[in-house]
Amino acid sequence: MGAGTDGTAPTQIPQATEFAEHRHSHRPDPVEAMTDQLEYKAAVCIETLMEPVRRLVDNAASFDEVLGGLADLYPDMDDTTFKALLGEAMMAAHMAGAAVAKERIQRKHNA
């Protein structure tokens, strides 16, 4: 979803507007906005990490050449950004869970 197979940067990941009819409020949802942003950042990050692997596979003459090339590529793969995104995703998941719990408590209290 969104990543260009021709080596170009991923296209913009669409907002979750197709689910808008299920929302009860028109106010912006900060957790949803963070999730959308993380989804796009992750697509860009994965594309960047995988591009050398794609080039290797495209140019390899054999499976053994791919295996050897992966061993050579691995030490130079920088996963720092990916690790940071995982941390942000865990925080977003925690925030989303807290928001759902708060909403359920408020509904029970208002019932």
Secondary structure, DSSP 8 states (H G I E B T S, - for coil): ----TTS--------SGGGGGG-S--S--HHHHHHHHHHHHHHHHHHHHHHHHHHHHHH-SSHHHHHHHHHHHGGG---HHHHHHHHHHHHHHHHHHHHHHHHHHHHHHH-
